[in-house]
Amino acid sequence: MRVKVRAHAGARVARSEAREDGLHIWVSCPPVDGKANVEIAAALAEMHGVPRSAVTLLSGHTSKHKIFDVDAPGR
């Protein structure tokens, strides 16, 4: 399944919130060298109960607006 994410890197507290425009995820990592992308992917994997390897960043590598593919069980 495709998941639209609005990234908020460098936050004090990691959290997530579903909004009309997609899922907003706050992570503590700064947006340097893709570290925030890795942390967001890990958060998505935990939310969906899949291993981290089942989450792939499709677009938005350097943008706040990202699209991830989550390979959920049973697909």
Secondary structure, DSSP 8 states (H G I E B T S, - for coil): -EEEEEEETT-SS-EEEEETTEEEEE-SS-SSTTHHHHHHHHHHHHHHT--GGGEEEEE-TTSSEEEEEE--TT-
